[in-house]
Every structure is written in structure tokens, then in C-alpha cells.
Amino acid sequence: MAKTKKKPKPSPEARFRVGDRVRVRPDVRDEDYPDMPLGGWAGEVTNRLDDDVVAVRWNQQTLDAMHPIFKSRCEKDGLDLEIYYLEDGDLEPDPGGPLKIEQPTKIKTKPLDPKDQDDRVRMVFGLTSNDPLPEVNDQMLAVYHRHLSQTLTFPFEVEYSQEFGPFQDRRYRVKVTGLLDPDECDEMYGLFCEGRSDRRKVELPLGEFNVHEDDPKLQPLADYCYWFCNY
């Protein structure tokens, strides 16, 4: 989803049309990330949204010169990297030639929010708010295994669902007594635990438990399930 700038600007003397090549004027900044300057970015007008706002598709030189943190923020927040909405007053005609792209001089990292599930997962991996969540792999599973070993209190009870036919499943309670060694886990099923259900000893994947993040005792497990199922 591309970003729309809302800050009012003086009416420009000329309007840019679809197909015009433009550059961003000096000192213009991204409204979502104020520490990121846009001055010197160049591209082509692809659409007019209204009397003041146009869509600009950045050229390859601009895409190559974008700061890596800006790219990672756009990826993390689901924002379109190639197209940006700007007001006419932010732009000037592109005369061609080398680009003079402004670069950030002081990047401000937004503090992680312990109330945000994505940020809590970032804390597990020692990431900042600028970093996307990592994909599931053996190394990241080992990190999460260490975190859950330190934050979960055993034993605890959870609900587990198991399919036994088309559109049919059975739910039952499991008393989890501990985690299996990470060497016994894999990327497909993630981390495993051991426990008991109906007097039977069971070994089950953690990612298939039904856990809600509002449960303070099991919030670390809920965060793991969210990360494992989505990444």
C-alpha cells in the first residue's frame, strides 16, 4: 500500500502530467519516517489522484540509492517501495543528469512496544523496530527454544486440535511438562514438547496449540505460534 502525503503545500505554478519526469525538491521528508529525506529522488508521474497529488514511480537509480533501512521499513510495514504519492509542490521537473539524493544523517529507531506482538518477537531475536521478522529456520528455532525455556513455567495446560476426517477435528487438553531438545525439531513442524493427555505420554509441535496472547503466563508461547505459523 503506497503512502499518501497529507501535509498542505502552496499551490504550484504548474501541474505535472502523466508521463512527466520529476524530482523531489530538497528538504522534503517522508511523513511516516521523518528521519528519511526524499530530496533528489526521481521518477515518472503515473497517475493524478486529485488536483494536488500525483503518483510517482521511482526510477532505477533512485531505487538503488534508497537507504537500506527505508527499504526494510517499507517491507516491514507492507508499503509500496516503487510508487509514492506526492503533492505537486513537493516536485520539480527532472532536468536529467546525475541524481543528488539526500541521505539520512540521524536515523531514529522507534522503541519496541511490548504490547505489540511483532515487537515482542523482535525482542526474542534482538532486533530493532526497523528489522523485519526473520523466517523460520533451524538457527532461529534454536533461539526461540532458548527463550521459551527461560520464560515458560512447566507444567502448564493447553488445548490441542487434531484432525481425524474431512472438516472434523478433536480438541483435547494437554499438560505440557517440557520442551524437546532443539536438535529433535525441524523447520516443517517447529519446536516440540512432551507432555501427557488422558494418561498417555505425547510429543507434539508447539505451533499447533490453541493459545491466546492475552494469557500472561502463556504469552511467550502464543508469540511463538504466531511467528512460526506466519513466517
C-alpha atoms as one frame of an Amber mdcrd trajectory, in Angstrom:
protein
   0.000   0.000   0.000   1.576   3.285  -1.097   1.680   6.263   1.210  -0.309
   9.459   0.731   1.129  12.722   1.952  -1.408  14.943   3.692   0.668  17.963
   4.653  -0.711  21.034   2.822   1.606  22.727   0.331   1.368  26.004  -1.568
  -0.320  25.621  -4.955   2.387  25.135  -7.610   2.573  27.283 -10.696   2.456
  24.261 -12.981   0.754  20.893 -12.783   2.591  17.724 -13.646   1.002  15.360
 -16.121   1.137  11.615 -16.531   4.448  10.742 -18.177   6.350  13.777 -16.843
   9.751  13.075 -15.325  10.104  14.706 -11.924  12.416  15.036  -8.964  11.594
  15.642  -5.322  12.545  19.085  -4.096  15.255  19.430  -1.419  14.276  19.083
   2.239  11.108  17.062   1.571  10.801  14.222   4.087   8.797  11.054   4.387
   5.796  11.665   6.647   5.788   8.138   8.082   9.559   8.166   8.652  10.582
  11.810   9.267  14.245  10.840   9.603  14.234   9.813   5.919  14.758  12.661
   3.398  13.343  12.296  -0.121  15.156  15.204  -1.775  16.584  14.308  -5.178
  14.508  11.159  -5.692  13.446  10.932  -9.329  10.814   9.116 -11.308   7.858
   9.371 -13.646   4.324  10.549 -12.929   1.996   7.604 -13.485  -1.326   8.983
 -12.269  -3.095  12.018 -10.823  -5.173  11.337  -7.737  -6.676  14.828  -7.462
  -5.781  18.448  -8.158  -2.707  18.353  -5.925  -1.499  14.748  -5.576   0.285
  12.593  -8.154   1.666   9.063  -8.103   5.372   8.823  -8.940   7.115   5.612
  -9.930  10.768   5.849  -8.887  13.437   5.163 -11.496  16.084   2.503 -11.028
  18.765   4.992  -9.921  16.523   6.109  -7.075  15.641   2.554  -6.040  19.333
   1.637  -5.978  20.192   4.699  -3.857  17.467   4.228  -1.234  18.790   3.703
   2.261  18.575   0.030   3.340  16.643   0.963   6.473  13.996   2.731   4.393
  13.609  -0.428   2.323  13.341  -2.651   5.378  10.767  -0.342   6.969   8.601
  -0.430   3.851   8.847  -4.218   3.747   8.013  -4.497   7.456   5.035  -2.135
   7.229   3.726  -3.501   3.923   4.270  -0.269   1.978   4.881   0.028  -1.752
   8.555   0.752  -2.362   8.344   1.706  -6.040   5.370   4.099  -6.119   4.899
   7.133  -3.870   2.159   9.768  -3.689   3.367  13.370  -3.555   1.875  16.829
  -3.921   2.858  18.982  -6.876   4.576  21.393  -4.501   6.992  18.634  -3.454
   8.177  18.134  -7.028  10.124  19.880  -9.769  10.867  18.879 -13.368  13.720
  16.407 -13.754  16.441  18.006 -15.897  18.275  14.704 -16.292  21.851  14.000
 -15.326  23.241  12.559 -12.077  20.912  12.441  -9.096  21.716  14.356  -5.919
  19.874  12.144  -3.485  19.743  13.286   0.119  20.668  10.633   2.669  19.603
  10.455   6.328  22.054  11.992   8.776  20.480  10.745  12.017  18.280   7.671
  11.916  15.839   7.444  14.821  14.897   3.925  15.754  11.390   3.625  17.161
  11.388   1.854  20.549   9.941  -1.645  20.600   6.441  -1.847  22.069   5.930
  -4.774  24.495   2.189  -4.564  23.775   2.784  -5.272  20.069   3.146  -8.956
  19.168   5.544  -8.345  16.288   7.768  -6.245  18.539   7.781  -8.901  21.249
   9.026 -11.411  18.671  11.705  -8.911  17.620  12.849  -8.744  21.231  13.411
 -12.510  21.209  15.829 -12.190  18.288  17.478  -8.961  19.462  16.104  -6.934
  16.537  15.087  -3.285  16.267  11.809  -1.815  15.044  13.482  -1.299  11.652
  14.005  -5.029  11.138  11.509  -7.436   9.536  10.755 -10.636  11.420  13.099
 -13.479  10.421  11.945 -16.554   8.565  11.694 -19.875  10.358  14.895 -21.915
  10.133  16.965 -24.170  12.380  19.035 -21.304  13.760  16.015 -19.146  14.624
  14.217 -22.135  16.161  17.198 -22.691  18.449  16.985 -19.048  19.566  13.287
 -19.403  20.286  13.839 -22.683  22.127  16.267 -20.895  24.467  13.744 -18.074
  25.004  10.806 -20.375  25.767  12.939 -22.455  28.132  13.597 -19.304  30.138
  10.102 -17.742  30.042   7.639 -20.638  30.303   6.823 -22.251  33.639   6.248
 -26.004  33.419   3.933 -27.787  33.680   1.041 -25.933  32.039  -2.124 -26.951
  30.235  -3.126 -26.035  26.682  -5.715 -27.087  24.123  -4.684 -29.132  21.103
  -6.711 -29.853  17.949  -6.230 -32.936  15.799  -7.977 -33.645  12.501  -9.428
 -37.135  12.066 -11.606 -36.621   8.972 -12.767 -34.043   6.403 -13.839 -30.900
   8.284 -13.682 -32.832  11.550 -11.281 -32.418  14.430 -10.978 -33.369  18.052
  -9.887 -30.990  20.765  -8.305 -32.205  23.967  -6.259 -30.864  26.837  -2.543
 -31.478  27.128  -0.373 -30.970  30.198   2.993 -29.832  28.826   5.895 -30.902
  31.017   8.864 -29.684  28.985  10.454 -28.953  25.616  12.266 -31.483  23.498
  15.851 -30.722  22.544  16.020 -28.360  19.517  18.049 -30.995  17.664  14.888
 -33.113  17.606  12.886 -30.338  15.880  12.725 -29.212  12.251  11.600 -26.302
  10.082   8.401 -28.034   8.938   6.928 -28.709  12.394   8.996 -26.360  14.524
   9.684 -26.942  18.201   8.254 -29.977  20.003   7.215 -30.522  23.578   6.483
 -33.531  25.720   3.520 -33.946  28.000   0.521 -36.029  28.988  -3.034 -36.318
  27.713  -5.577 -38.818  29.062  -2.796 -40.710  30.866  -0.834 -41.022  27.635
   2.610 -39.599  27.069   2.631 -37.380  23.966   5.148 -35.401  21.914   3.515
 -32.543  19.990   4.553 -29.488  17.923   4.164 -26.239  19.852   2.924 -24.372
  16.768  -0.362 -26.306  16.767  -1.522 -25.342  20.252  -4.500 -23.026  20.696
  -3.070 -20.234  22.831  -4.209 -16.624  23.184  -1.685 -13.815  23.586  -3.797
 -12.206  26.342  -2.875 -15.057  28.705   0.148 -13.580  30.545   1.545 -16.979
  31.568   1.417 -18.336  28.011   2.057 -15.152  26.057   5.591 -16.276  25.064
   4.101 -19.458  23.607   1.356 -17.520  21.799   4.003 -15.241  20.274   5.992
 -18.266  19.124   2.894 -19.817  17.496   2.182 -16.515  15.715   5.745 -16.266
  14.390   6.024 -19.930  13.391   2.661 -20.022  11.580   3.220 -16.757   9.686
   6.930 -16.718   8.892
